[in-house]
Amino acid sequence: MIHASPNLTSSDGTTAVFAIGDTYESGGATWQYCQATAVAIAAYAICSGTSPGAAKEATTTTADALGTAGGFACIPQFTVAASEYFWGLVGPFNTNPVDASAFKVLAANTTAGALLYSTATAGVLDDAATTVLAGLKTTVTVTTQAATACTSWRRLGWVR
């Protein structure tokens, strides 16, 4: 159980404040403590990794492998530098209790209400149902890559 207030708006730097894999629930949203690999993560990028363990921006290749072998998906709501520790949103969730706004994910070419799937572009989802389901749906239509409002009805993960 977490006895301190986690930082949900920026990373904790390269020194862990909690144990990797710890979870935190607030306002109906669930977060997991993660560490970025040796590569930075963009704000709102969908990430994948082993559970618990290091996270990196997800592609169809990494999502497909984890959908078969296990692992997790998360969305940091801020930029994370290489090797930094952070709280990543893992779902389910609707609205953001930190600032009463919508949670966001990087998406491209999606229709409002559509389910989101992995793409070949690291960290970005779309609504083409030919890849691996992320467990999210968008709440707005986007035509070019952008941070878009999203909701999740279950814990994030990769489903074929």
Backbone as JSON Lines, residues from 0, in Angstrom:
{"i":0,"aa":"M","n":[0.84,-1.18,0.0],"ca":[0.0,0.0,0.0],"c":[0.89,1.24,0.0]}
{"i":1,"aa":"I","n":[0.52,2.23,-0.79],"ca":[1.26,3.48,-0.9],"c":[0.87,4.38,0.26]}
{"i":2,"aa":"H","n":[1.87,4.85,1.03],"ca":[1.59,5.73,2.17],"c":[2.02,7.17,1.92]}
{"i":3,"aa":"A","n":[2.58,7.46,0.78],"ca":[2.99,8.81,0.42],"c":[2.23,9.23,-0.83]}
{"i":4,"aa":"S","n":[2.16,10.5,-1.07],"ca":[1.48,10.99,-2.28],"c":[2.39,10.87,-3.49]}
{"i":5,"aa":"P","n":[1.99,10.11,-4.48],"ca":[2.81,9.97,-5.68],"c":[2.73,11.22,-6.56]}
{"i":6,"aa":"N","n":[3.75,11.44,-7.34],"ca":[3.8,12.56,-8.28],"c":[3.18,12.09,-9.59]}
{"i":7,"aa":"L","n":[1.99,12.55,-9.91],"ca":[1.28,12.13,-11.12],"c":[1.42,13.14,-12.26]}
{"i":8,"aa":"T","n":[2.24,14.18,-12.06],"ca":[2.38,15.22,-13.07],"c":[3.78,15.33,-13.67]}
{"i":9,"aa":"S","n":[4.75,14.61,-13.13],"ca":[6.11,14.59,-13.69],"c":[6.84,13.37,-13.16]}
{"i":10,"aa":"S","n":[7.99,13.07,-13.74],"ca":[8.75,11.89,-13.32],"c":[9.42,12.14,-11.97]}
{"i":11,"aa":"D","n":[9.91,11.06,-11.37],"ca":[10.65,11.15,-10.1],"c":[12.15,11.22,-10.32]}
{"i":12,"aa":"G","n":[12.58,11.38,-11.57],"ca":[14.01,11.4,-11.86],"c":[14.59,10.0,-11.89]}
{"i":13,"aa":"T","n":[15.88,9.88,-11.71],"ca":[16.55,8.58,-11.82],"c":[16.7,7.85,-10.49]}
{"i":14,"aa":"T","n":[16.08,8.37,-9.44],"ca":[16.07,7.7,-8.14],"c":[14.66,7.25,-7.83]}
{"i":15,"aa":"A","n":[14.47,5.95,-7.64],"ca":[13.14,5.41,-7.36],"c":[12.64,5.89,-6.0]}
{"i":16,"aa":"V","n":[11.38,6.33,-5.97],"ca":[10.73,6.75,-4.74],"c":[9.8,5.65,-4.23]}
{"i":17,"aa":"F","n":[9.35,4.79,-5.14],"ca":[8.48,3.67,-4.83],"c":[9.07,2.42,-5.48]}
{"i":18,"aa":"A","n":[8.48,1.27,-5.24],"ca":[8.93,0.03,-5.87],"c":[8.32,-0.11,-7.26]}
{"i":19,"aa":"I","n":[9.12,-0.54,-8.22],"ca":[8.61,-0.8,-9.57],"c":[7.43,-1.76,-9.45]}
{"i":20,"aa":"G","n":[6.34,-1.45,-10.11],"ca":[5.16,-2.3,-10.07],"c":[4.13,-1.89,-9.03]}
{"i":21,"aa":"D","n":[4.5,-1.0,-8.09],"ca":[3.5,-0.51,-7.13],"c":[2.35,0.11,-7.89]}
{"i":22,"aa":"T","n":[1.14,0.01,-7.35],"ca":[-0.02,0.64,-7.97],"c":[-0.62,1.66,-7.02]}
{"i":23,"aa":"Y","n":[-1.3,2.63,-7.6],"ca":[-1.95,3.69,-6.84],"c":[-3.29,3.98,-7.49]}
{"i":24,"aa":"E","n":[-4.34,4.08,-6.68],"ca":[-5.66,4.39,-7.2],"c":[-6.11,5.74,-6.67]}
{"i":25,"aa":"S","n":[-6.63,6.56,-7.57],"ca":[-7.1,7.89,-7.19],"c":[-8.23,8.31,-8.13]}
{"i":26,"aa":"G","n":[-9.34,8.69,-7.55],"ca":[-10.45,9.21,-8.36],"c":[-10.94,8.26,-9.43]}
{"i":27,"aa":"G","n":[-10.86,6.96,-9.18],"ca":[-11.32,5.97,-10.15],"c":[-10.31,5.62,-11.22]}
{"i":28,"aa":"A","n":[-9.08,6.12,-11.09],"ca":[-8.02,5.79,-12.05],"c":[-6.91,5.01,-11.35]}
{"i":29,"aa":"T","n":[-6.31,4.06,-12.07],"ca":[-5.23,3.26,-11.51],"c":[-3.93,3.58,-12.24]}
{"i":30,"aa":"W","n":[-2.85,3.75,-11.47],"ca":[-1.52,4.08,-11.96],"c":[-0.55,2.99,-11.53]}
{"i":31,"aa":"Q","n":[0.52,2.78,-12.27],"ca":[1.57,1.81,-11.91],"c":[2.92,2.51,-11.97]}
{"i":32,"aa":"Y","n":[3.79,2.2,-11.0],"ca":[5.12,2.79,-10.96],"c":[6.03,2.06,-11.93]}
{"i":33,"aa":"C","n":[6.66,2.8,-12.82],"ca":[7.44,2.23,-13.92],"c":[8.79,2.93,-14.02]}
{"i":34,"aa":"Q","n":[9.64,2.38,-14.87],"ca":[10.9,3.04,-15.21],"c":[11.05,3.02,-16.73]}
{"i":35,"aa":"A","n":[11.43,4.16,-17.29],"ca":[11.68,4.24,-18.73],"c":[12.95,3.46,-19.05]}
{"i":36,"aa":"T","n":[12.99,2.89,-20.23],"ca":[14.22,2.24,-20.68],"c":[15.25,3.34,-20.95]}
{"i":37,"aa":"A","n":[16.31,3.01,-21.65],"ca":[17.37,3.99,-21.95],"c":[16.94,5.0,-23.0]}
{"i":38,"aa":"V","n":[15.65,5.01,-23.36],"ca":[15.12,5.94,-24.36],"c":[14.0,6.76,-23.72]}
{"i":39,"aa":"A","n":[13.95,8.06,-24.01],"ca":[12.92,8.94,-23.47],"c":[11.53,8.55,-23.99]}
{"i":40,"aa":"I","n":[10.51,8.93,-23.25],"ca":[9.12,8.67,-23.62],"c":[8.4,10.0,-23.77]}
{"i":41,"aa":"A","n":[7.69,10.17,-24.88],"ca":[6.94,11.4,-25.12],"c":[5.71,11.45,-24.22]}
{"i":42,"aa":"A","n":[5.27,12.65,-23.89],"ca":[4.04,12.81,-23.13],"c":[2.89,12.15,-23.89]}
{"i":43,"aa":"Y","n":[2.07,11.4,-23.2],"ca":[0.86,10.75,-23.71],"c":[1.13,9.56,-24.63]}
{"i":44,"aa":"A","n":[2.37,9.12,-24.76],"ca":[2.68,7.96,-25.61],"c":[2.22,6.68,-24.93]}
{"i":45,"aa":"I","n":[1.6,5.79,-25.68],"ca":[1.26,4.47,-25.15],"c":[2.56,3.68,-25.02]}
{"i":46,"aa":"C","n":[2.76,3.07,-23.87],"ca":[4.0,2.34,-23.6],"c":[3.7,0.88,-23.31]}
{"i":47,"aa":"S","n":[4.7,0.04,-23.49],"ca":[4.57,-1.37,-23.14],"c":[5.82,-1.8,-22.42]}
{"i":48,"aa":"G","n":[5.69,-2.89,-21.69],"ca":[6.84,-3.44,-20.96],"c":[6.48,-4.72,-20.28]}
{"i":49,"aa":"T","n":[7.5,-5.33,-19.68],"ca":[7.26,-6.53,-18.9],"c":[6.72,-6.09,-17.55]}
{"i":50,"aa":"S","n":[6.05,-6.98,-16.86],"ca":[5.37,-6.58,-15.63],"c":[5.97,-7.25,-14.41]}
{"i":51,"aa":"P","n":[6.47,-6.53,-13.41],"ca":[6.81,-5.12,-13.5],"c":[8.16,-4.96,-14.19]}
{"i":52,"aa":"G","n":[8.47,-3.79,-14.65],"ca":[9.74,-3.59,-15.31],"c":[9.82,-2.31,-16.08]}
{"i":53,"aa":"A","n":[10.75,-2.26,-17.0],"ca":[10.99,-1.07,-17.79],"c":[9.92,-0.9,-18.86]}
{"i":54,"aa":"A","n":[9.57,0.35,-19.13],"ca":[8.57,0.67,-20.15],"c":[9.19,1.47,-21.27]}
{"i":55,"aa":"K","n":[8.67,1.26,-22.49],"ca":[9.09,2.05,-23.64],"c":[7.89,2.28,-24.53]}
{"i":56,"aa":"E","n":[8.01,3.27,-25.44],"ca":[6.91,3.55,-26.35],"c":[6.58,2.29,-27.15]}
{"i":57,"aa":"A","n":[5.31,1.95,-27.2],"ca":[4.87,0.72,-27.85],"c":[4.72,0.87,-29.36]}
{"i":58,"aa":"T","n":[4.98,-0.22,-30.07],"ca":[4.69,-0.34,-31.49],"c":[3.88,-1.61,-31.66]}
{"i":59,"aa":"T","n":[3.39,-1.86,-32.84],"ca":[2.66,-3.1,-33.08],"c":[3.54,-4.31,-32.76]}
{"i":60,"aa":"T","n":[4.82,-4.23,-33.07],"ca":[5.73,-5.36,-32.79],"c":[5.82,-5.65,-31.3]}
{"i":61,"aa":"T","n":[6.06,-4.62,-30.47],"ca":[6.18,-4.87,-29.03],"c":[4.84,-5.22,-28.42]}
{"i":62,"aa":"A","n":[3.77,-4.59,-28.87],"ca":[2.44,-4.88,-28.34],"c":[2.02,-6.31,-28.66]}
{"i":63,"aa":"D","n":[2.27,-6.76,-29.88],"ca":[1.92,-8.11,-30.28],"c":[2.67,-9.13,-29.43]}
{"i":64,"aa":"A","n":[3.95,-8.9,-29.19],"ca":[4.75,-9.83,-28.37],"c":[4.21,-9.89,-26.95]}
{"i":65,"aa":"L","n":[3.85,-8.74,-26.37],"ca":[3.33,-8.73,-25.0],"c":[1.91,-9.26,-24.94]}
{"i":66,"aa":"G","n":[1.13,-9.08,-26.0],"ca":[-0.21,-9.63,-26.03],"c":[-0.2,-11.14,-25.99]}
{"i":67,"aa":"T","n":[0.86,-11.72,-26.51],"ca":[1.01,-13.17,-26.49],"c":[1.66,-13.66,-25.21]}
{"i":68,"aa":"A","n":[2.66,-12.9,-24.72],"ca":[3.48,-13.37,-23.6],"c":[3.2,-12.7,-22.27]}
{"i":69,"aa":"G","n":[2.26,-11.77,-22.2],"ca":[2.0,-11.06,-20.96],"c":[2.65,-9.7,-21.0]}
{"i":70,"aa":"G","n":[2.69,-9.01,-19.88],"ca":[3.24,-7.67,-19.84],"c":[2.15,-6.67,-19.58]}
{"i":71,"aa":"F","n":[2.48,-5.41,-19.73],"ca":[1.5,-4.37,-19.42],"c":[1.61,-3.22,-20.4]}
{"i":72,"aa":"A","n":[0.64,-2.33,-20.33],"ca":[0.64,-1.09,-21.1],"c":[0.34,0.04,-20.13]}
{"i":73,"aa":"C","n":[0.91,1.21,-20.41],"ca":[0.65,2.38,-19.57],"c":[0.77,3.64,-20.41]}
{"i":74,"aa":"I","n":[0.26,4.75,-19.87],"ca":[0.34,6.03,-20.55],"c":[0.81,7.08,-19.54]}
{"i":75,"aa":"P","n":[2.07,7.51,-19.63],"ca":[2.47,8.65,-18.78],"c":[1.79,9.91,-19.31]}
{"i":76,"aa":"Q","n":[1.34,10.74,-18.43],"ca":[0.64,11.97,-18.84],"c":[1.6,13.16,-18.92]}
{"i":77,"aa":"F","n":[2.89,12.87,-19.1],"ca":[3.96,13.87,-19.15],"c":[5.16,13.22,-19.82]}
{"i":78,"aa":"T","n":[6.14,14.01,-20.22],"ca":[7.37,13.5,-20.84],"c":[8.24,12.85,-19.77]}
{"i":79,"aa":"V","n":[8.87,11.72,-20.14],"ca":[9.75,11.0,-19.22],"c":[11.11,10.85,-19.91]}
{"i":80,"aa":"A","n":[12.17,11.28,-19.25],"ca":[13.51,11.14,-19.81],"c":[13.99,9.69,-19.66]}
{"i":81,"aa":"A","n":[15.0,9.33,-20.41],"ca":[15.57,7.98,-20.36],"c":[15.94,7.61,-18.93]}
{"i":82,"aa":"S","n":[15.6,6.37,-18.55],"ca":[15.93,5.77,-17.26],"c":[15.26,6.4,-16.05]}
{"i":83,"aa":"E","n":[14.28,7.29,-16.26],"ca":[13.59,7.91,-15.13],"c":[12.42,7.04,-14.65]}
{"i":84,"aa":"Y","n":[12.06,7.22,-13.38],"ca":[10.93,6.53,-12.76],"c":[9.7,7.42,-12.87]}
{"i":85,"aa":"F","n":[8.53,6.79,-13.05],"ca":[7.31,7.58,-13.23],"c":[6.08,6.73,-12.94]}
{"i":86,"aa":"W","n":[4.97,7.43,-12.73],"ca":[3.66,6.78,-12.58],"c":[2.97,6.81,-13.95]}
{"i":87,"aa":"G","n":[2.66,5.64,-14.48],"ca":[1.96,5.52,-15.75],"c":[0.53,5.08,-15.52]}
{"i":88,"aa":"L","n":[-0.39,5.7,-16.21],"ca":[-1.81,5.37,-16.13],"c":[-2.03,3.98,-16.72]}
{"i":89,"aa":"V","n":[-2.67,3.07,-15.97],"ca":[-2.9,1.71,-16.46],"c":[-4.38,1.33,-16.55]}
{"i":90,"aa":"G","n":[-5.27,2.19,-16.11],"ca":[-6.71,1.96,-16.27],"c":[-7.29,0.99,-15.27]}
{"i":91,"aa":"P","n":[-8.61,0.94,-15.23],"ca":[-9.58,1.72,-16.01],"c":[-9.64,3.17,-15.53]}
{"i":92,"aa":"F","n":[-10.16,4.07,-16.39],"ca":[-10.25,5.48,-16.04],"c":[-11.24,6.19,-16.96]}
{"i":93,"aa":"N","n":[-11.73,7.33,-16.46],"ca":[-12.59,8.22,-17.26],"c":[-12.02,9.62,-17.26]}
{"i":94,"aa":"T","n":[-12.16,10.36,-16.16],"ca":[-11.62,11.72,-16.1],"c":[-10.43,11.79,-15.16]}
{"i":95,"aa":"N","n":[-9.57,12.76,-15.37],"ca":[-8.33,12.93,-14.64],"c":[-8.57,13.64,-13.3]}
{"i":96,"aa":"P","n":[-8.34,12.96,-12.16],"ca":[-8.58,13.61,-10.87],"c":[-7.53,14.66,-10.53]}
{"i":97,"aa":"V","n":[-6.39,14.64,-11.23],"ca":[-5.34,15.62,-10.95],"c":[-5.77,17.02,-11.36]}
{"i":98,"aa":"D","n":[-6.36,17.15,-12.55],"ca":[-6.76,18.48,-13.01],"c":[-8.17,18.52,-13.62]}
{"i":99,"aa":"A","n":[-8.97,17.51,-13.36],"ca":[-10.37,17.43,-13.8],"c":[-10.53,17.51,-15.32]}
{"i":100,"aa":"S","n":[-9.49,17.17,-16.05],"ca":[-9.58,17.15,-17.51],"c":[-9.57,15.69,-17.98]}
{"i":101,"aa":"A","n":[-9.61,15.53,-19.26],"ca":[-9.57,14.18,-19.81],"c":[-8.15,13.64,-19.8]}
{"i":102,"aa":"F","n":[-8.01,12.32,-19.6],"ca":[-6.72,11.69,-19.81],"c":[-6.46,11.69,-21.3]}
{"i":103,"aa":"K","n":[-5.17,11.69,-21.69],"ca":[-4.84,11.75,-23.11],"c":[-3.9,10.63,-23.51]}
{"i":104,"aa":"V","n":[-3.94,10.32,-24.83],"ca":[-3.03,9.37,-25.45],"c":[-2.71,9.91,-26.85]}
{"i":105,"aa":"L","n":[-1.53,9.58,-27.35],"ca":[-1.19,9.97,-28.72],"c":[-1.96,9.08,-29.69]}
{"i":106,"aa":"A","n":[-2.69,9.69,-30.6],"ca":[-3.46,8.94,-31.59],"c":[-3.44,9.7,-32.91]}
{"i":107,"aa":"A","n":[-3.74,8.99,-33.98],"ca":[-3.8,9.59,-35.31],"c":[-4.94,8.94,-36.09]}
{"i":108,"aa":"N","n":[-5.63,9.73,-36.88],"ca":[-6.67,9.2,-37.78],"c":[-7.71,8.36,-37.04]}
{"i":109,"aa":"T","n":[-8.33,8.93,-36.03],"ca":[-9.34,8.2,-35.27],"c":[-10.68,8.93,-35.28]}
{"i":110,"aa":"T","n":[-11.73,8.17,-35.1],"ca":[-13.08,8.7,-35.02],"c":[-13.53,8.66,-33.56]}
{"i":111,"aa":"A","n":[-14.24,9.66,-33.11],"ca":[-14.73,9.71,-31.74],"c":[-15.47,8.41,-31.4]}
{"i":112,"aa":"G","n":[-15.16,7.84,-30.25],"ca":[-15.8,6.62,-29.79],"c":[-15.16,5.35,-30.3]}
{"i":113,"aa":"A","n":[-14.15,5.46,-31.15],"ca":[-13.51,4.28,-31.73],"c":[-12.54,3.62,-30.75]}
{"i":114,"aa":"L","n":[-12.45,2.31,-30.83],"ca":[-11.43,1.58,-30.08],"c":[-10.07,1.88,-30.69]}
{"i":115,"aa":"L","n":[-9.02,1.89,-29.86],"ca":[-7.68,2.23,-30.33],"c":[-6.77,1.01,-30.38]}
{"i":116,"aa":"Y","n":[-5.96,0.95,-31.42],"ca":[-5.07,-0.18,-31.69],"c":[-3.63,0.3,-31.88]}
{"i":117,"aa":"S","n":[-2.7,-0.61,-31.77],"ca":[-1.29,-0.3,-31.95],"c":[-1.01,0.1,-33.4]}
{"i":118,"aa":"T","n":[0.13,0.78,-33.59],"ca":[0.58,1.15,-34.93],"c":[2.08,0.89,-35.02]}
{"i":119,"aa":"A","n":[2.63,1.07,-36.2],"ca":[4.07,0.93,-36.39],"c":[4.81,2.14,-35.84]}
{"i":120,"aa":"T","n":[4.1,3.24,-35.59],"ca":[4.72,4.45,-35.04],"c":[4.78,4.34,-33.52]}
{"i":121,"aa":"A","n":[5.97,4.42,-32.97],"ca":[6.17,4.25,-31.52],"c":[5.32,5.23,-30.73]}
{"i":122,"aa":"G","n":[4.54,4.69,-29.77],"ca":[3.75,5.49,-28.87],"c":[2.42,5.99,-29.38]}
{"i":123,"aa":"V","n":[2.08,5.7,-30.64],"ca":[0.87,6.25,-31.26],"c":[-0.13,5.14,-31.58]}
{"i":124,"aa":"L","n":[-1.41,5.43,-31.32],"ca":[-2.5,4.49,-31.61],"c":[-3.38,5.04,-32.73]}
{"i":125,"aa":"D","n":[-4.15,4.14,-33.37],"ca":[-5.19,4.57,-34.32],"c":[-6.35,3.61,-34.22]}
{"i":126,"aa":"D","n":[-7.38,3.8,-35.05],"ca":[-8.57,2.95,-34.95],"c":[-8.64,1.88,-36.05]}
{"i":127,"aa":"A","n":[-7.51,1.55,-36.66],"ca":[-7.47,0.47,-37.66],"c":[-7.43,-0.86,-36.92]}
{"i":128,"aa":"A","n":[-8.5,-1.61,-37.0],"ca":[-8.65,-2.85,-36.22],"c":[-7.88,-4.03,-36.8]}
{"i":129,"aa":"T","n":[-6.76,-3.76,-37.44],"ca":[-5.97,-4.84,-38.03],"c":[-4.77,-5.22,-37.17]}
{"i":130,"aa":"T","n":[-4.57,-4.53,-36.04],"ca":[-3.41,-4.79,-35.2],"c":[-3.84,-5.25,-33.81]}
{"i":131,"aa":"V","n":[-3.2,-4.75,-32.76],"ca":[-3.44,-5.25,-31.4],"c":[-4.19,-4.2,-30.58]}
{"i":132,"aa":"L","n":[-5.32,-4.59,-29.99],"ca":[-6.17,-3.7,-29.21],"c":[-5.48,-3.26,-27.93]}
{"i":133,"aa":"A","n":[-5.54,-1.96,-27.63],"ca":[-4.88,-1.41,-26.45],"c":[-5.8,-1.34,-25.23]}
{"i":134,"aa":"G","n":[-7.11,-1.42,-25.4],"ca":[-8.03,-1.32,-24.26],"c":[-8.49,0.11,-24.01]}
{"i":135,"aa":"L","n":[-8.42,0.94,-25.03],"ca":[-8.82,2.34,-24.93],"c":[-9.82,2.69,-26.02]}
{"i":136,"aa":"K","n":[-10.53,3.79,-25.81],"ca":[-11.27,4.37,-26.92],"c":[-11.13,5.88,-26.82]}
{"i":137,"aa":"T","n":[-11.15,6.52,-27.98],"ca":[-11.01,7.97,-28.05],"c":[-12.36,8.62,-27.83]}
{"i":138,"aa":"T","n":[-12.34,9.83,-27.32],"ca":[-13.6,10.55,-27.11],"c":[-13.78,11.68,-28.12]}
{"i":139,"aa":"V","n":[-12.77,11.92,-28.95],"ca":[-12.85,12.96,-29.99],"c":[-12.27,12.42,-31.29]}
{"i":140,"aa":"T","n":[-12.61,13.06,-32.4],"ca":[-12.05,12.7,-33.7],"c":[-10.75,13.46,-33.92]}
{"i":141,"aa":"V","n":[-9.7,12.76,-34.39],"ca":[-8.44,13.42,-34.75],"c":[-8.04,12.98,-36.15]}
{"i":142,"aa":"T","n":[-7.54,13.9,-36.94],"ca":[-7.14,13.56,-38.3],"c":[-5.63,13.45,-38.45]}
{"i":143,"aa":"T","n":[-4.88,14.16,-37.62],"ca":[-3.42,14.03,-37.63],"c":[-2.97,13.65,-36.23]}
{"i":144,"aa":"Q","n":[-1.74,13.18,-36.1],"ca":[-1.25,12.74,-34.8],"c":[-1.37,13.85,-33.76]}
{"i":145,"aa":"A","n":[-2.0,13.53,-32.64],"ca":[-2.2,14.51,-31.58],"c":[-2.48,13.8,-30.26]}
{"i":146,"aa":"A","n":[-2.29,14.52,-29.17],"ca":[-2.71,14.02,-27.86],"c":[-4.21,14.18,-27.8]}
{"i":147,"aa":"T","n":[-4.92,13.07,-27.67],"ca":[-6.38,13.11,-27.72],"c":[-6.99,12.5,-26.47]}
{"i":148,"aa":"A","n":[-8.15,13.0,-26.09],"ca":[-8.85,12.49,-24.91],"c":[-9.23,11.03,-25.12]}
{"i":149,"aa":"C","n":[-9.12,10.25,-24.04],"ca":[-9.45,8.83,-24.14],"c":[-10.02,8.31,-22.83]}
{"i":150,"aa":"T","n":[-10.67,7.16,-22.88],"ca":[-11.17,6.47,-21.7],"c":[-10.79,4.99,-21.82]}
{"i":151,"aa":"S","n":[-10.82,4.31,-20.7],"ca":[-10.55,2.87,-20.7],"c":[-11.54,2.17,-19.78]}
{"i":152,"aa":"W","n":[-12.16,1.14,-20.27],"ca":[-13.14,0.39,-19.5],"c":[-12.5,-0.75,-18.71]}
{"i":153,"aa":"R","n":[-11.19,-0.98,-18.93],"ca":[-10.5,-2.07,-18.24],"c":[-9.04,-1.69,-18.06]}
{"i":154,"aa":"R","n":[-8.28,-2.54,-17.39],"ca":[-6.85,-2.31,-17.27],"c":[-6.24,-2.4,-18.66]}
{"i":155,"aa":"L","n":[-5.3,-1.5,-18.97],"ca":[-4.69,-1.48,-20.29],"c":[-3.88,-2.75,-20.53]}
{"i":156,"aa":"G","n":[-3.85,-3.19,-21.76],"ca":[-3.09,-4.37,-22.15],"c":[-3.29,-4.61,-23.63]}
{"i":157,"aa":"W","n":[-2.58,-5.56,-24.14],"ca":[-2.6,-5.83,-25.58],"c":[-3.37,-7.11,-25.86]}
{"i":158,"aa":"V","n":[-4.45,-6.99,-26.63],"ca":[-5.33,-8.1,-26.91],"c":[-5.4,-8.31,-28.42]}
{"i":159,"aa":"R","n":[-5.23,-9.55,-28.87],"ca":[-5.34,-9.88,-30.3],"c":[-6.75,-10.11,-30.67]}
